[in-house]
Structure formats: C-alpha cells, structure tokens
Amino acid sequence: MFICSLKRCFSGLLCVKAMPIVGLFIMLSAVFVLAEPGLAFTCYVDADGDGYGDALNTVNCPTSSCGCQPNLVPNGLDCDDTDPSIHPGATDIPNDGIDQDCNGSDFVDNDGDGYDATVDCNDYDATIYPGATEIPNDGIDQDCDGSDAVDSDGDGYTSDIDCDDTDASIHPGATDIPNDGIDQDCDGSDAVDSDGDGYTSDVDCDDTDASIHPGATDIPNDGIDQDCDGSDAVDSDGDGYTSDVDCDDTDASIHPGATEIPNDGIDQDCDGADLTDSDGDGYTADVDCDDTDASIHPGAMDIPNDGIDQNCDGVDAVDSDGDGYTFGVDCDDTDASIHPGATDIPNDGIDQDCDGADAVDNDGDGYSADVDCDDADSSIHPGADDIPGDGIDQDCDGQDAKACCDLPGDINADGMINIFDITALISYLYLEGPPPTCPTK
C-alpha cells in the first residue's frame, strides 16, 4: 500500500513518500535511526584540496572515511579553504600579515633569526633565540632557557654539564686518570686500570693482564685475544701473517710482501693480482713501460733521438750535439767538445768536462791546479824531473827524490845496503853492466 520512492533521501538509509500518519511514523523512525551514534558522520568540504576542510561547510556521510562525495575530509581545521598554502602545519611566512599555519596569528620574527616572537626571548637580537650558543658569564640568556650559562672554572664547559665547575681539569671529554677516585671526564665514575697497561676496564678486554689490551700484538693460534678485537689471531701456515691479511693462509710462500713470480697465475704478495712480464725482460708490467718489448724497461740504455723511451724514465734521451752524452748529463748539448770526461782547457772560461768549473793553470805549465801540486811554479808538475835532495817535490809524487849516496855503500841508491849493491858493483866491474847509481866513497 505504501511504496518507497526516491522523492526524499535521509543519508541513504531509508526512503519514504510524504504520506499520512503511517508515513509520518516511518519518517520519525528514520530520524531516530539517523540520530543513533556511529551511523552518520559529519564531513567537511575541502575546496582547495590541501587536506583540511572548512568548518562551516559540512556534509553528513555514512562512513567515517568521508568518501561518499569528492573533496570531503574528516576535519574542519582550514582557516582559509580557498588557498591550498594555508592550513595547519603550513610554513608561516614571517611578518606578511597572513596566518599560513592557522595558529591564530601571523608569524612575527623581528630580528630575522627564524624564531617567532612568542618563543624568542629577545626578538630584536638575531644572536638570541632558543638553541643559540650560550656565552658563559656574560649576563645574557642567549639560548632562551631562562638563565645565563655559568662556567666558573673557565674550562669551556658550563655548570649544567660540568660535574665539577670549580676545577678546570674536570669536564666532559677530559682524560680520566685511572684509579685516583676522581671522575675527570664526568661520565659518572672514575676510570679503572687494574693491570696498569694504560687501558681502562671499559676498553681493556682483560684488565687483569697487562699484555692484553687494544693494539697489543696478538699471538696467533694461542687461543687468547691479546688485541681485544674479539677473536684470536690465526696463522695457519706459520708465515708470520695472520688470516685477516694473508690471502692464502694455507701456503707460507703467499703473504703480503712476498716475492711475486710473474705469469704463474698466483698472487704471492696478496696485492690482488698476479704479476705479468709478457716480454720476459725481468721487469713486470707494473714498472715496465712497454711489456711487449724486452729492450724497453727501467735501466735500459736509452738511444738518443729515436722517439722511444727505452729506460722508462718518461722521456726519450736527447743528444743534440751527437757527442754521445745526453741532455741532463751534458752541460752543453749544443757543443760536441763539451761533455763529461772531455779535456778541460785551462783559463778559457769554459767548463769542457762538465765538472762545474773551468780548469785553472796559473803557471802555464799545461797542468791545471787540481793536479799541479804547485800551480805557481811551471817547473813543478806531474812528470817533471825531480831534483834529488833539494826538498822540493818537482814531479808531484808526494816526496822529493833522494840525493845520491846519502848512504855510503848504497851502490844502487835504493836506500839500503844489501846483496843487491854488491851485485850491481860486480855487474859494472866485470860484466859491462851499468855504472853504479852512486859511486862508492
């Protein structure tokens, strides 16, 4: 008799047609149903799409997700639903007169330090704000915590973190002297070093044994962790290198620093690769600048002017004057008469032998001062006749020649009287030998 139509809708739960008393009863029942808690939800229109709705623009929805219509959200917190940059949590631009974050007022930052005047205890000084570095003992509360920092002992640590602000040697980070009963580093307890090895119990894995501490030499395979790294060192092959650095701890010939055998496919020195000597010249590819040519390697003879760096020094040798001496050892590579070992002409101002100075021959005897034992006397030089017994070393051999017959009976003038003097005299008298060097007296 009473047919439900879509003339009127109440939250999609009950549809009725405006009818007499029975219809009114049904309508009232619908109102009652709608009023029951949990069956209808107030949603808010979010016109600017920023996720926050307008408190004055509401719609009832059947679900708490407010998904019955587009642009509905479950909150009405947007103070300007026509601007998506304005909503709770937005960044409030200081001093522009707009309340972007909907907290009821514009952000005011008179000193430009990034802190609002409501939290900045001096909004006219940019060095004063919450979290600023507090300068102790200046009477100014830079960090806005309500008081000035105090550092009574001048150690750079204020009294709120310094556990003894009357002693400058005590502060966080100070060296804590073990076993003295004083907490120098303000960590709450004195450092303890029971074994006296210089390492306190908080880092020493056995503070009863002075040979055990961080950095100690770990003896391999003894079951003791001497260096406190968490495990005993292992050297399975006994080559002196533990397994943490030995790339093959089963072979004693393989370890860091071992001699690498080229081209055998084995990394003896644990550098990550086998050495290669492709040209067999004894120099591996890491030092050989051309490992395809056995004539090219460090120490090879560099042929000048051929454009090839035979000795791998980075450049080809140059001998511009063709005297056999390359640039770098030839002090004038434009003159073939000038090179190491050349004859240095004295007094010409030219260093022909590249020894760093011109030869000097002050007495003009043809011998320079470096070999002439008296370069002021032209009769004195190597090879000159040495006049015996005159006290002068004319031939620069380091001594004067001996005078004849200084020793009676010394026929051959060798400075000694012996059988050779008799032999020399007999040879002269009877065998037509040379006359005595010194006639007998």
Secondary structure by P-SEA (a helix, b strand, c coil): ccccccccccccccccccccaaaaaaaaaaaaaaaccccbbbbbbbcccccbbbccbbbbbcccccccccccccccccccccccccccccccccccccccccccccccccccccccccccccccccccccccccccccccccccccbbbbbcccccccccccccccccccccccccccccccccccccccccccccccccccccccccccccccccccccccccccccccccccccccccccccccccccccccccccccccccccccccccbbbbbcccccccccccccccccccccccccccccccccccccccccccccccccccccccccccccccccccccccccccccccccccccccccccccccccccccccccccccccccccccccccccccccccccccccccccccaaaaaaaaaaacccccccccccc
